[in-house]
């Protein structure tokens, strides 16, 4: 049976492919809160913390990937609509501006 790539492996691959660092990705996701976002990304990459489906969508969108790029069959939240995921993301004060911008983009 083939082992599936983890979110950390997928994210690391995408960052390397684009030549991006963690700080740059943090700035892309939450420019108003780069430091705490950077710490969170490091935890994801070290697999110390598993990102929510809403966070996975935010990372995908920041990298210009389809919203479902980092979602997998094991995500409990996968069945939720993109607006529902963005609403969850917006419930985190640091991510609210990013979620609002994404919502405006996907609502067009």
C-alpha positions in Angstrom: 0.0 0.0 0.0 1.4 3.4 -1.0 1.9 5.9 1.8 0.3 9.3 1.2 2.3 12.5 1.6 1.7 14.4 4.7 0.7 18.1 4.7 4.2 18.9 5.9 5.8 17.0 3.0 3.5 18.6 0.5 4.0 22.1 1.9 7.8 21.7 2.0 7.7 20.5 -1.7 5.7 23.5 -2.7 7.9 26.0 -0.9 11.0 24.4 -2.4 9.5 24.4 -5.9 8.8 28.1 -5.6 12.0 29.0 -3.8 10.0 30.5 -0.9 10.8 30.6 2.8 8.6 30.3 5.8 8.7 34.0 6.5 7.6 34.8 2.9 4.7 32.3 3.1 3.7 33.8 6.5 3.7 37.3 4.9 1.5 36.0 2.1 -1.0 34.4 4.5 -1.2 37.1 7.2 0.8 40.2 6.4 -0.4 41.8 9.6 0.8 39.0 11.8 3.9 37.5 10.2 5.7 36.3 13.4 2.9 34.2 14.9 2.0 32.8 11.4 5.7 31.9 10.8 5.8 30.0 14.2 2.7 28.1 13.2 4.1 27.2 9.8 7.2 25.9 11.4 5.1 23.7 13.7 3.2 22.4 10.7 6.5 21.6 8.9 7.9 19.8 12.0 4.5 18.0 12.3 4.1 19.3 15.8 0.7 20.7 15.0 -1.8 19.6 12.3 -3.4 22.5 10.5 -7.2 22.7 10.3 -8.9 22.3 6.9 -9.4 26.1 6.9 -5.7 26.7 7.4 -4.9 24.3 4.6 -7.2 26.2 2.3 -5.6 29.5 3.3 -2.1 28.1 2.5 -3.2 26.7 -0.8 -4.8 30.0 -1.8 -1.7 32.0 -0.7 0.4 29.8 -3.0 -2.1 30.2 -5.9 -3.2 26.6 -5.7 -6.8 25.3 -5.8 -8.4 25.6 -2.3 -8.7 21.8 -1.9 -5.0 21.1 -2.8 -3.9 20.3 0.7 -7.2 18.6 1.8 -7.3 14.8 2.0 -9.8 12.1 2.7 -8.9 12.1 6.4 -9.9 15.7 7.0 -13.1 15.7 9.1 -13.9 19.2 7.8 -13.4 18.3 4.1 -17.2 18.1 3.5 -17.7 21.7 4.5 -18.1 24.3 1.8 -15.3 26.8 1.1 -17.3 29.7 2.6 -17.8 27.6 5.8 -14.0 26.9 6.0 -13.3 30.6 5.4 -15.7 31.5 8.2 -13.8 29.2 10.6 -10.6 30.8 9.4 -12.0 34.3 10.0 -12.9 33.3 13.6 -9.1 33.6 14.3 -8.4 37.3 14.7 -4.9 37.0 13.1 -6.4 35.3 10.0 -9.6 37.4 9.7 -8.3 39.9 7.0 -6.9 37.1 4.9 -10.1 35.1 5.2 -12.2 38.1 4.3 -10.1 38.8 1.2 -10.3 35.2 0.1 -14.1 35.2 0.6 -14.4 38.3 -1.5 -12.3 36.6 -4.2 -14.3 33.4 -4.3 -17.6 35.2 -4.1 -17.1 37.0 -7.4 
